[in-house]
Each structure stands twice: as C-alpha cells, then as structure tokens.
Amino acid sequence: MSQDANSQDSAKKTKDAGKSKCLYKGIFCLASETYVRRTQAYSEAQAKAQMIRKIAKDKGLVNGGGLYKVFDGHLDNFVIEKEK
C-alpha cells in the first residue's frame, strides 16, 4: 500500500511542476551509417545528449565523448526535431 502512496505522490509532483516531456526524433549520419533515434526529453539539448549516449551504447563505445565532438554542430550531420 505504501508503494501506491509513493506513486501517487510522484504523479502529483509531476503535475505540479507543469512540465511534460516531448517526443524528439533525431537523424544522425556517422561515416556511412545513418541512425534514427527517438526519445522523450524536456529540451532539444537533453534529447540530443540521450540520443548520442544511445548511439555510443549501440556501437559498443565505453565513452561517448568522441561522438559529442562529431555531433557538435560544426558539420551538418544531424537533425533533431520535435514530433507532434
């Protein structure tokens, strides 16, 4: 019963905050591969970070720092848009 009370309290806190996550779609071009990822986030920057971490995990990279440099905006190799 205490678990139900905790879940109700957390749901109430989320409603009180007034923020909801949006669905973002990202298309990333890395070498000859294209990755399409979707994630829920509060901002585009947060969505980009989550997507880069997912790509790093898929590629088996321990540290995604190199991918952050690849997708830092100096090249036109990724697009992130909010889905409706």
MARNUPA-703204 format. One line per 3 residues: for each residue x, y, z of C-alpha. Coordinates in pm, 1 decimal, always signed. Layout:
N
X Y Z; ...
end
This chain:
84
+0.0 +0.0 +0.0; +288.8 +235.6 +66.7; +407.7 +183.3 -290.6
+73.4 +313.7 -422.2; +102.6 +618.8 -199.3; +455.8 +685.8 -327.5
+347.6 +656.8 -690.7; +56.9 +894.6 -627.4; +291.2 +1145.5 -460.2
+535.1 +1134.8 -751.8; +248.9 +1175.1 -1002.4; +123.8 +1475.5 -808.0
+472.5 +1632.0 -807.9; +494.2 +1589.9 -1185.2; +156.5 +1757.9 -1235.0
+250.6 +2040.8 -1000.6; +573.8 +2105.7 -1186.3; +378.0 +2171.8 -1507.5
+646.6 +2026.5 -1730.7; +592.2 +1736.1 -1960.9; +837.8 +1557.8 -2180.5
+811.2 +1591.4 -2557.1; +897.2 +1326.4 -2812.7; +1201.0 +1411.1 -3025.1
+1327.4 +1238.6 -3338.8; +1692.8 +1258.3 -3434.5; +1867.9 +1155.4 -3754.7
+2244.3 +1116.8 -3720.9; +2490.4 +1045.4 -4004.4; +2813.9 +882.7 -3891.3
+3056.6 +766.4 -4160.7; +2841.7 +556.4 -4395.5; +2574.7 +476.0 -4137.2
+2254.3 +660.6 -4055.0; +2096.2 +633.3 -3712.5; +1737.5 +729.3 -3635.9
+1656.2 +763.4 -3268.1; +1351.1 +878.7 -3075.7; +1347.2 +984.7 -2713.1
+1137.5 +1176.6 -2465.6; +1303.4 +1480.4 -2311.4; +1230.2 +1822.7 -2168.6
+1452.1 +2006.6 -2419.3; +1623.7 +1954.3 -2753.1; +1966.3 +1961.9 -2585.9
+1865.2 +1687.7 -2343.2; +1723.5 +1481.5 -2630.5; +2048.5 +1518.7 -2826.7
+2255.1 +1400.9 -2528.8; +2031.0 +1099.1 -2473.8; +2041.6 +1002.7 -2841.3
+2421.0 +1031.0 -2858.9; +2450.9 +810.1 -2549.8; +2221.3 +551.2 -2715.2
+2430.5 +553.3 -3033.6; +2751.0 +511.9 -2830.9; +2597.9 +217.3 -2646.3
+2483.9 +57.3 -2974.9; +2833.7 +91.5 -3119.8; +2989.6 -55.4 -2804.2
+3177.5 +259.2 -2708.3; +3257.9 +296.5 -2340.6; +3283.4 +673.8 -2357.1
+3064.5 +877.0 -2592.4; +3286.3 +1185.8 -2569.9; +3414.9 +1136.0 -2922.7
+3061.2 +1131.4 -3058.5; +2979.3 +1457.3 -2879.7; +3265.7 +1616.3 -3075.9
+3142.3 +1466.6 -3403.7; +2790.4 +1599.9 -3344.8; +2883.7 +1940.4 -3200.5
+2728.7 +2133.5 -3488.5; +3035.8 +2215.5 -3698.7; +2908.0 +1979.0 -3968.9
+2556.7 +1928.2 -4099.6; +2547.1 +1562.9 -3988.1; +2242.3 +1551.9 -3761.8
+1887.3 +1683.5 -3736.4; +1667.1 +1682.9 -3426.5; +1302.7 +1776.0 -3449.3
+1006.2 +1765.3 -3215.4; +741.7 +1512.4 -3314.4; +375.2 +1602.7 -3283.7
end
